[in-house]
Amino acid sequence: MAKLQIRRGDRVKIISGNHKGQEGVVLRVEPDKNRVVVQGVNMRKRHMRPSQANPEGGIVQFEAPLHASNVMLIDPSTGEPTRVRAGRGEDGKATRVGARSGNVIPRVQQD
């Protein structure tokens, strides 16, 4: 199992598959399955039986996971997709660095 360089909140571009060219924000990362869930991409419908949690039932739409190899991180400084390298900041902490631009990719602040 390889470590994913994509984190929740990152903006990514889909580089292969049915949704090639679409962009979105990562909602969830599943490192054990090597998959990511991207907002508004790979939408699926599930027919739900009424339950206590969902008394109406009906058709529910949700984002299905994509394989991590099908997405590429978008460098916030350039707006272009880039590969990610590991680097060290001035304080000695590990950072992500865009391979094309060499700029540090900042951590996204979670709500």
OpenMM code with the backbone's topology and positions (N, CA, C; nanometers):
from openmm import Vec3, app, unit

residues = "MET ALA LYS LEU GLN ILE ARG ARG GLY ASP ARG VAL LYS ILE ILE SER GLY ASN HIS LYS GLY GLN GLU GLY VAL VAL LEU ARG VAL GLU PRO ASP LYS ASN ARG VAL VAL VAL GLN GLY VAL ASN MET ARG LYS ARG HIS MET ARG PRO SER GLN ALA ASN PRO GLU GLY GLY ILE VAL GLN PHE GLU ALA PRO LEU HIS ALA SER ASN VAL MET LEU ILE ASP PRO SER THR GLY GLU PRO THR ARG VAL ARG ALA GLY ARG GLY GLU ASP GLY LYS ALA THR ARG VAL GLY ALA ARG SER GLY ASN VAL ILE PRO ARG VAL GLN GLN ASP".split()
positions = [
    Vec3(0.0843, -0.1173, 0.0000),
    Vec3(0.0000, 0.0000, 0.0000),
    Vec3(0.0894, 0.1244, 0.0000),
    Vec3(0.0808, 0.2008, -0.1056),
    Vec3(0.1612, 0.3221, -0.1185),
    Vec3(0.0921, 0.4376, -0.0473),
    Vec3(0.1706, 0.5322, 0.0029),
    Vec3(0.1151, 0.6495, 0.0679),
    Vec3(0.0619, 0.7438, -0.0394),
    Vec3(-0.0583, 0.7938, -0.0188),
    Vec3(-0.1185, 0.8859, -0.1149),
    Vec3(-0.0706, 1.0276, -0.0874),
    Vec3(-0.0411, 1.1017, -0.1924),
    Vec3(0.0011, 1.2408, -0.1794),
    Vec3(-0.1185, 1.3355, -0.1902),
    Vec3(-0.2383, 1.2792, -0.2006),
    Vec3(-0.3592, 1.3594, -0.2117),
    Vec3(-0.4308, 1.3559, -0.0780),
    Vec3(-0.4771, 1.4734, -0.0338),
    Vec3(-0.5429, 1.4832, 0.0951),
    Vec3(-0.6804, 1.5442, 0.0796),
    Vec3(-0.7627, 1.5279, 0.1817),
    Vec3(-0.8968, 1.5840, 0.1807),
    Vec3(-0.8879, 1.7357, 0.1667),
    Vec3(-0.9691, 1.7918, 0.0781),
    Vec3(-0.9697, 1.9361, 0.0552),
    Vec3(-0.8862, 1.9790, -0.0637),
    Vec3(-0.8020, 1.8895, -0.1156),
    Vec3(-0.7199, 1.9235, -0.2321),
    Vec3(-0.8062, 1.9351, -0.3567),
    Vec3(-0.7655, 2.0212, -0.4486),
    Vec3(-0.8325, 2.0315, -0.5787),
    Vec3(-0.7583, 1.9402, -0.6748),
    Vec3(-0.8333, 1.8524, -0.7439),
    Vec3(-0.7718, 1.7563, -0.8344),
    Vec3(-0.8396, 1.7595, -0.9703),
    Vec3(-0.7682, 1.7069, -1.0699),
    Vec3(-0.8211, 1.6929, -1.2055),
    Vec3(-0.8220, 1.5449, -1.2390),
    Vec3(-0.9294, 1.4981, -1.3022),
    Vec3(-0.9408, 1.3592, -1.3432),
    Vec3(-0.8636, 1.3456, -1.4743),
    Vec3(-0.7664, 1.2521, -1.4788),
    Vec3(-0.6797, 1.2415, -1.5963),
    Vec3(-0.7119, 1.1215, -1.6842),
    Vec3(-0.7985, 1.0300, -1.6379),
    Vec3(-0.8361, 0.9175, -1.7230),
    Vec3(-0.9704, 0.8622, -1.6780),
    Vec3(-1.0333, 0.7870, -1.7659),
    Vec3(-1.1628, 0.7270, -1.7349),
    Vec3(-1.2768, 0.8071, -1.7934),
    Vec3(-1.3981, 0.7723, -1.7519),
    Vec3(-1.5190, 0.8343, -1.8060),
    Vec3(-1.5297, 0.9829, -1.7730),
    Vec3(-1.4656, 1.0264, -1.6666),
    Vec3(-1.4789, 1.1642, -1.6201),
    Vec3(-1.3541, 1.2465, -1.6489),
    Vec3(-1.2752, 1.2049, -1.7482),
    Vec3(-1.1500, 1.2714, -1.7830),
    Vec3(-1.1738, 1.4193, -1.8113),
    Vec3(-1.0891, 1.5041, -1.7513),
    Vec3(-1.0982, 1.6480, -1.7727),
    Vec3(-1.1762, 1.7221, -1.6664),
    Vec3(-1.2567, 1.6523, -1.5870),
    Vec3(-1.3333, 1.7197, -1.4826),
    Vec3(-1.2438, 1.7524, -1.3642),
    Vec3(-1.2816, 1.8560, -1.2903),
    Vec3(-1.2084, 1.8962, -1.1716),
    Vec3(-1.3021, 1.8977, -1.0532),
    Vec3(-1.2461, 1.8804, -0.9345),
    Vec3(-1.3264, 1.8852, -0.8137),
    Vec3(-1.2399, 1.8802, -0.6896),
    Vec3(-1.3062, 1.8918, -0.5754),
    Vec3(-1.2393, 1.8916, -0.4454),
    Vec3(-1.2520, 1.7526, -0.3846),
    Vec3(-1.1447, 1.7029, -0.3242),
    Vec3(-1.1450, 1.5704, -0.2626),
    Vec3(-1.2255, 1.5773, -0.1335),
    Vec3(-1.3289, 1.4936, -0.1243),
    Vec3(-1.4129, 1.4872, -0.0052),
    Vec3(-1.3607, 1.3854, 0.0953),
    Vec3(-1.3074, 1.2752, 0.0439),
    Vec3(-1.2651, 1.1651, 0.1311),
    Vec3(-1.1516, 1.0897, 0.0641),
    Vec3(-1.0571, 1.0410, 0.1432),
    Vec3(-0.9458, 0.9609, 0.0934),
    Vec3(-0.9512, 0.8252, 0.1617),
    Vec3(-0.9402, 0.7183, 0.0828),
    Vec3(-0.9400, 0.5817, 0.1355),
    Vec3(-0.8043, 0.5197, 0.1033),
    Vec3(-0.7022, 0.5421, 0.1885),
    Vec3(-0.5671, 0.4962, 0.1563),
    Vec3(-0.5531, 0.3445, 0.1513),
    Vec3(-0.6329, 0.2724, 0.2303),
    Vec3(-0.6238, 0.1263, 0.2286),
    Vec3(-0.6727, 0.0673, 0.0976),
    Vec3(-0.7639, 0.1359, 0.0300),
    Vec3(-0.8159, 0.0897, -0.0992),
    Vec3(-0.7542, 0.1660, -0.2165),
    Vec3(-0.6694, 0.2660, -0.1864),
    Vec3(-0.6042, 0.3489, -0.2884),
    Vec3(-0.7071, 0.4232, -0.3737),
    Vec3(-0.8076, 0.4801, -0.3063),
    Vec3(-0.9166, 0.5481, -0.3757),
    Vec3(-0.9451, 0.6842, -0.3127),
    Vec3(-1.0040, 0.7733, -0.3939),
    Vec3(-1.0453, 0.9050, -0.3468),
    Vec3(-1.1872, 0.9326, -0.3954),
    Vec3(-1.2597, 1.0132, -0.3186),
    Vec3(-1.3942, 1.0557, -0.3559),
    Vec3(-1.3865, 1.2036, -0.3883),
    Vec3(-1.4287, 1.2406, -0.5104),
    Vec3(-1.4193, 1.3791, -0.5578),
    Vec3(-1.5600, 1.4366, -0.5700),
    Vec3(-1.5773, 1.5578, -0.5205),
    Vec3(-1.7075, 1.6231, -0.5185),
    Vec3(-1.7622, 1.6434, -0.6598),
    Vec3(-1.8835, 1.5924, -0.6842),
    Vec3(-1.9519, 1.6125, -0.8117),
    Vec3(-1.9034, 1.5252, -0.9260),
    Vec3(-1.8140, 1.4294, -0.8990),
    Vec3(-1.7593, 1.3435, -1.0039),
    Vec3(-1.7950, 1.1985, -0.9717),
    Vec3(-1.8229, 1.1189, -1.0762),
    Vec3(-1.8554, 0.9770, -1.0620),
    Vec3(-1.9819, 0.9576, -0.9781),
    Vec3(-2.0862, 1.0325, -1.0145),
    Vec3(-2.2133, 1.0265, -0.9413),
    Vec3(-2.2855, 0.8961, -0.9717),
    Vec3(-2.3393, 0.8347, -0.8681),
    Vec3(-2.4148, 0.7105, -0.8783),
    Vec3(-2.5501, 0.7290, -0.8117),
    Vec3(-2.6454, 0.6425, -0.8472),
    Vec3(-2.7772, 0.6456, -0.7851),
    Vec3(-2.8018, 0.5127, -0.7161),
    Vec3(-2.8583, 0.5207, -0.5979),
    Vec3(-2.8911, 0.3998, -0.5224),
    Vec3(-3.0378, 0.4082, -0.4813),
    Vec3(-3.1105, 0.3017, -0.5041),
    Vec3(-3.2512, 0.2942, -0.4664),
    Vec3(-3.2575, 0.2461, -0.3220),
    Vec3(-3.3082, 0.3320, -0.2334),
    Vec3(-3.3085, 0.3026, -0.0905),
    Vec3(-3.4490, 0.2678, -0.0428),
    Vec3(-3.4564, 0.1626, 0.0339),
    Vec3(-3.5813, 0.1229, 0.0988),
    Vec3(-3.6033, 0.2160, 0.2183),
    Vec3(-3.7290, 0.2502, 0.2495),
    Vec3(-3.7525, 0.3361, 0.3657),
    Vec3(-3.6977, 0.2729, 0.4944),
    Vec3(-3.6361, 0.3560, 0.5780),
    Vec3(-3.5825, 0.3097, 0.7059),
    Vec3(-3.6036, 0.4200, 0.8088),
    Vec3(-3.5613, 0.3968, 0.9319),
    Vec3(-3.5764, 0.5006, 1.0342),
    Vec3(-3.4891, 0.6212, 1.0018),
    Vec3(-3.3709, 0.5969, 0.9501),
    Vec3(-3.2820, 0.7073, 0.9158),
    Vec3(-3.3336, 0.7853, 0.7952),
    Vec3(-3.3935, 0.7148, 0.6985),
    Vec3(-3.4447, 0.7769, 0.5770),
    Vec3(-3.5877, 0.7280, 0.5562),
    Vec3(-3.6869, 0.7888, 0.6262),
    Vec3(-3.8238, 0.7352, 0.6237),
    Vec3(-3.8902, 0.7411, 0.4868),
    Vec3(-3.8442, 0.8306, 0.4000),
    Vec3(-3.9058, 0.8427, 0.2680),
    Vec3(-3.8542, 0.7382, 0.1698),
    Vec3(-3.7287, 0.6955, 0.1877),
    Vec3(-3.6702, 0.6048, 0.0892),
    Vec3(-3.6442, 0.6808, -0.0396),
    Vec3(-3.6535, 0.6113, -0.1529),
    Vec3(-3.6377, 0.6770, -0.2816),
    Vec3(-3.5001, 0.6583, -0.3405),
    Vec3(-3.4677, 0.7433, -0.4373),
    Vec3(-3.3403, 0.7343, -0.5084),
    Vec3(-3.2436, 0.8362, -0.4491),
    Vec3(-3.1282, 0.7873, -0.4053),
    Vec3(-3.0263, 0.8723, -0.3435),
    Vec3(-2.9073, 0.8807, -0.4377),
    Vec3(-2.8586, 1.0028, -0.4617),
    Vec3(-2.7406, 1.0220, -0.5461),
    Vec3(-2.6197, 1.0442, -0.4570),
    Vec3(-2.5051, 0.9846, -0.4944),
    Vec3(-2.3832, 0.9989, -0.4155),
    Vec3(-2.2618, 0.9869, -0.5063),
    Vec3(-2.1469, 1.0340, -0.4555),
    Vec3(-2.0217, 1.0250, -0.5300),
    Vec3(-1.9549, 0.8916, -0.4976),
    Vec3(-1.9206, 0.8164, -0.6001),
    Vec3(-1.8512, 0.6890, -0.5811),
    Vec3(-1.7005, 0.7148, -0.5865),
    Vec3(-1.6211, 0.6294, -0.5198),
    Vec3(-1.4757, 0.6500, -0.5201),
    Vec3(-1.4133, 0.6258, -0.6572),
    Vec3(-1.3029, 0.6968, -0.6830),
    Vec3(-1.2208, 0.6794, -0.8023),
    Vec3(-1.0852, 0.6262, -0.7579),
    Vec3(-1.0175, 0.5536, -0.8460),
    Vec3(-0.8829, 0.5079, -0.8125),
    Vec3(-0.7900, 0.6290, -0.8083),
    Vec3(-0.6994, 0.6297, -0.7133),
    Vec3(-0.6113, 0.7453, -0.6926),
    Vec3(-0.5208, 0.7718, -0.8127),
    Vec3(-0.4920, 0.6684, -0.8926),
    Vec3(-0.4057, 0.6889, -1.0088),
    Vec3(-0.4765, 0.7653, -1.1197),
    Vec3(-0.6077, 0.7788, -1.1123),
    Vec3(-0.6841, 0.8498, -1.2150),
    Vec3(-0.7003, 0.9981, -1.1864),
    Vec3(-0.6458, 1.0465, -1.0738),
    Vec3(-0.6560, 1.1881, -1.0411),
    Vec3(-0.5168, 1.2473, -1.0257),
    Vec3(-0.5074, 1.3785, -1.0525),
    Vec3(-0.3804, 1.4487, -1.0422),
    Vec3(-0.4041, 1.5790, -0.9664),
    Vec3(-0.3188, 1.6054, -0.8706),
    Vec3(-0.3309, 1.7241, -0.7877),
    Vec3(-0.3090, 1.8498, -0.8710),
    Vec3(-0.3913, 1.9526, -0.8460),
    Vec3(-0.3761, 2.0809, -0.9136),
    Vec3(-0.2937, 2.1721, -0.8234),
    Vec3(-0.1846, 2.2244, -0.8777),
    Vec3(-0.0968, 2.3145, -0.8033),
    Vec3(-0.1698, 2.4470, -0.7842),
    Vec3(-0.1950, 2.4913, -0.6598),
    Vec3(-0.2706, 2.6153, -0.6379),
    Vec3(-0.2013, 2.7395, -0.6939),
    Vec3(-0.0693, 2.7395, -0.7020),
    Vec3(0.0007, 2.8591, -0.7490),
    Vec3(-0.0084, 2.8757, -0.9002),
    Vec3(-0.0139, 2.7637, -0.9751),
    Vec3(-0.0188, 2.7736, -1.1215),
    Vec3(-0.1541, 2.7371, -1.1796),
    Vec3(-0.2337, 2.6596, -1.1059),
    Vec3(-0.3633, 2.6155, -1.1571),
    Vec3(-0.3532, 2.4988, -1.2531),
    Vec3(-0.2340, 2.4397, -1.2654),
    Vec3(-0.2116, 2.3276, -1.3567),
    Vec3(-0.1924, 2.1979, -1.2774),
    Vec3(-0.2302, 2.0835, -1.3362),
    Vec3(-0.2044, 1.9552, -1.2695),
    Vec3(-0.0544, 1.9288, -1.2605),
    Vec3(-0.0122, 1.8676, -1.1522),
    Vec3(0.1291, 1.8406, -1.1317),
    Vec3(0.1491, 1.7139, -1.0509),
    Vec3(0.2649, 1.6521, -1.0694),
    Vec3(0.3044, 1.5428, -0.9814),
    Vec3(0.3520, 1.6041, -0.8507),
    Vec3(0.3578, 1.5232, -0.7466),
    Vec3(0.3931, 1.5737, -0.6154),
    Vec3(0.5213, 1.5070, -0.5672),
    Vec3(0.6108, 1.5880, -0.5130),
    Vec3(0.7333, 1.5365, -0.4522),
    Vec3(0.7344, 1.5747, -0.3054),
    Vec3(0.8104, 1.5001, -0.2279),
    Vec3(0.8272, 1.5333, -0.0866),
    Vec3(0.9411, 1.6319, -0.0722),
    Vec3(0.9252, 1.7237, 0.0185),
    Vec3(1.0299, 1.8220, 0.0431),
    Vec3(1.0315, 1.8602, 0.1893),
    Vec3(1.1231, 1.9474, 0.2256),
    Vec3(1.1346, 1.9959, 0.3634),
    Vec3(1.1216, 2.1472, 0.3631),
    Vec3(1.0418, 2.1991, 0.4579),
    Vec3(1.0277, 2.3428, 0.4729),
    Vec3(1.1434, 2.4002, 0.5515),
    Vec3(1.1397, 2.5330, 0.5715),
    Vec3(1.2454, 2.5989, 0.6471),
    Vec3(1.2502, 2.5498, 0.7909),
    Vec3(1.1336, 2.5113, 0.8449),
    Vec3(1.1280, 2.4644, 0.9834),
    Vec3(1.1643, 2.3164, 0.9966),
    Vec3(1.1926, 2.2506, 0.8847),
    Vec3(1.2320, 2.1099, 0.8887),
    Vec3(1.1173, 2.0121, 0.8764),
    Vec3(0.9941, 2.0624, 0.8683),
    Vec3(0.8784, 1.9735, 0.8548),
    Vec3(0.8630, 1.9280, 0.7106),
    Vec3(0.8046, 1.8086, 0.6939),
    Vec3(0.7811, 1.7550, 0.5601),
    Vec3(0.6720, 1.8365, 0.4906),
    Vec3(0.6927, 1.8663, 0.3625),
    Vec3(0.5950, 1.9396, 0.2838),
    Vec3(0.5762, 1.8708, 0.1500),
    Vec3(0.4711, 1.9090, 0.0799),
    Vec3(0.4490, 1.8612, -0.0566),
    Vec3(0.4953, 1.9697, -0.1516),
    Vec3(0.5661, 1.9300, -0.2560),
    Vec3(0.6204, 2.0238, -0.3537),
    Vec3(0.5712, 1.9839, -0.4919),
    Vec3(0.5218, 2.0802, -0.5689),
    Vec3(0.4800, 2.0548, -0.7059),
    Vec3(0.6014, 2.0258, -0.7925),
    Vec3(0.5991, 1.9167, -0.8683),
    Vec3(0.7148, 1.8757, -0.9478),
    Vec3(0.7430, 1.9742, -1.0611),
    Vec3(0.6402, 2.0326, -1.1207),
    Vec3(0.6608, 2.1240, -1.2337),
    Vec3(0.7107, 2.2603, -1.1896),
    Vec3(0.6445, 2.3182, -1.0889),
    Vec3(0.6774, 2.4550, -1.0493),
    Vec3(0.7817, 2.4614, -0.9389),
    Vec3(0.7906, 2.3583, -0.8577),
    Vec3(0.8817, 2.3611, -0.7433),
    Vec3(0.8256, 2.4369, -0.6250),
    Vec3(0.7011, 2.4820, -0.6349),
    Vec3(0.6378, 2.5563, -0.5250),
    Vec3(0.5828, 2.4606, -0.4208),
    Vec3(0.5839, 2.5042, -0.2961),
    Vec3(0.5275, 2.4245, -0.1878),
    Vec3(0.3758, 2.4279, -0.1987),
    Vec3(0.3133, 2.3109, -0.1840),
    Vec3(0.1675, 2.3015, -0.1874),
    Vec3(0.1188, 2.3074, -0.0432),
    Vec3(0.0467, 2.4138, -0.0065),
    Vec3(0.0069, 2.4304, 0.1335),
    Vec3(-0.1010, 2.3309, 0.1741),
    Vec3(-0.1054, 2.3034, 0.3047),
    Vec3(-0.2125, 2.2194, 0.3595),
    Vec3(-0.3434, 2.2977, 0.3544),
    Vec3(-0.4514, 2.2298, 0.3219),
    Vec3(-0.5824, 2.2932, 0.3179),
    Vec3(-0.6394, 2.2928, 0.4588),
    Vec3(-0.6877, 2.4084, 0.5039),
    Vec3(-0.7452, 2.4182, 0.6384),
    Vec3(-0.8830, 2.3535, 0.6381),
    Vec3(-0.9041, 2.2609, 0.7314),
    Vec3(-1.0330, 2.1927, 0.7420),
    Vec3(-1.1281, 2.2750, 0.8298),
    Vec3(-1.2552, 2.2686, 0.7983),
    Vec3(-1.3558, 2.3451, 0.8734),
    Vec3(-1.3724, 2.2903, 1.0129),
] * unit.nanometer
topology = app.Topology()
chain = topology.addChain("A")
for resn in residues:
    res = topology.addResidue(resn, chain)
    for name in ("N", "CA", "C"):
        topology.addAtom(name, app.Element.getBySymbol(name[0]), res)
